[in-house]
Amino acid sequence: MSLKTCSFLMVFCWLSGIYADPVVKTSNGYVRGKFLQTHINTSYYAFWNMPYGKPPIGKLRFQAPQPTEPWSGVRDATKEGNSCVYMNYFSYYPEPGPQDEDCLYVNVYTPTLNSSVKLPVMFWIYGGGFRAGSGIFKFYGPQNFMDENVILVTFNYRLGPLGFLSTGDNIISGNAGLKDQLLALKWVQNNIENFGGDPDKVTIFGESAGGMAVGLHLVSKKSKGLFRGAICMSGCTLSTTLCENPKAFIYNYTNLINPNISKSNSTNEINEFLLTVPVNTLMSYALQVNQHYFIPVLELQSEEAFISNLLYDIVATENFNGESLLIGTTSEESLTFISEKQLTTTAISYDQNSLQLLPTQIVLKSQSESLNSAEFIKNIYLNDSEMFENNLAVFLKYYSDNIFVRASYKQSELQSQYQPIYVYRFSFYGTISRVRNYVVEGAGKVGHFSELPYLFNMTQYPLETNEDDLIRKKFTKLWANFAKYLNPTPEEFKSELDNIVLPRSTPENLYLLDINTNLTVEINPESKIMSKWNEFWEKYVQKPYLTF
């Protein structure tokens, strides 16, 4: 054999070793993944469809997930598995592909399989109102994060009635979807080192219902020690609405499916009946009741409960997990929830019935003060003689504050007493917002969800301009920095981030990073509005507070 031939074979064998499908050992067995590259040729490995829990079927439907069983041989992790069964769709989400109750799978994307490297890990919790969503690759592509040399983990958790029904007792205790997330986090702790990750450097992040879920992991004793950083995007602990009367709701829901079911039936009988109902029937009838009741619930106190205590009190008294929080919203969340056609009529309805301005899940000190308290809120945004109908930008501002912004600022104020808190607002009006959002003069231009295509590769939302790409790089860098350093703007990265260093917020001073074409820092941008909301809560709302 010639020297030239020998050299060629050596190179061939070396390349084959690099580009061959990788095999990794997990705590349950071996998995075979796939070699991929980003658009700038960063190499990474994808492992899909790895079970972290037993299929939640049969008697396990509605219950906390159980760890998966070991398997023999090498499991094929080169193709995606089922999504969990959607309850309904949101227009801005893609079709999820195959759906099944057997859906508790985790995906890992990593630039290295060298266990001695120990890269930071970013654990993504998708949004979708606790009724839709999945960790699907075509929607949450990892390429941007691979270019930042961090590991991305996505996964599925149960939705709608399968994930969030409760009988208000220990028969169906509730929060099965959150307990899925918990089990997936435990899977990361047990396995991520074999994928090149550091189990001591896990950051959980999520948007919308995913941001609320992150907020609940912040305050659940069950999540203690499973992550060190948290990013709440357009949703947080204090914006989370909890199901107020789950037992009454499940009786109404079950009676709709089977009119022979009544309150004389025990909760065990309710459970036994619901176990026999086909999943498509469960979802069909779920759309006929108040869909907003398929949400987290305060469980009875027990060792297995995910959350049992009032959320506001936990945040206000330092009883939370993790070491640092990054929290924020888009510049006008409400654009996604109120269509341009509906805007004026919705504003008029609030003018005609100001009681709609009252936040959900508050208990007023006096019901006789309902109208006065609603007028107080209106006067936060308008002068006495003004109407929302003639101030649509102001109405959008109220609506955005009411659903996400106010709670994010309040959580920042409370939690910054105890640990580093960094606050942001995504204001970049790029291709995604031009496609998705309408414009109202004087209002922000970036609606709910519109920032996500700048973090993930979403086939449904391609970026089209150089400015889009610049923001993508900055935005991903900020998030990856937080995962690495618990700080989105470390001093050493100033040159890549417009020479900006974002100070940590304090109860007295909220420093806000505005993410736009140029990064800028604002100090107390909403202090006047927040002081009035604080006054409202103190004057009208009975303690203990439930949310903010």
Secondary structure, DSSP 8 states (H G I E B T S, - for coil): --HHHHHHHHHHHHHHHHHS--EEE-SS-EEE-EEEE-TT--EEEEEEEEESB----GGGTTS---B----SSEEE-SS---B---S---TTS----SB-S---EEEEEES---TTT-EEEEEEE--STTTS----TTTSB-HHHHTTT-EEEEE----HHHHH---SSSSS-S-HHHHHHHHHHHHHHHHGGGGTEEEEEEEEEEETHHHHHHHHHHH-GGGTTS-SEEEEES--GGG----S-HHHHHHHHHHHH-TT--TTS-HHHHHHHHTTS-HHHHHHHHTTS-GGGSS-----SSTT-S--S-HHHHHHTT---SSEEEEEEETTGGGGTS-HHHHHHHHHHHHH-GGGGS-SS--BS-GGGHHHHHHHHHHHHS-TT--GGG-HHHHHHHHHIIIIIHHHHHHHHHHTTTS-EEEEEE----HHHHHH----TTS-S--TTTTGGGTSB-TTS---SHHHHHHHHHHHHHHHHHHHHS-SS-GGGGGGTTT-------SS--EEEEESSS-EEEESTTHHHHHHHHHHHHHHB-SS----
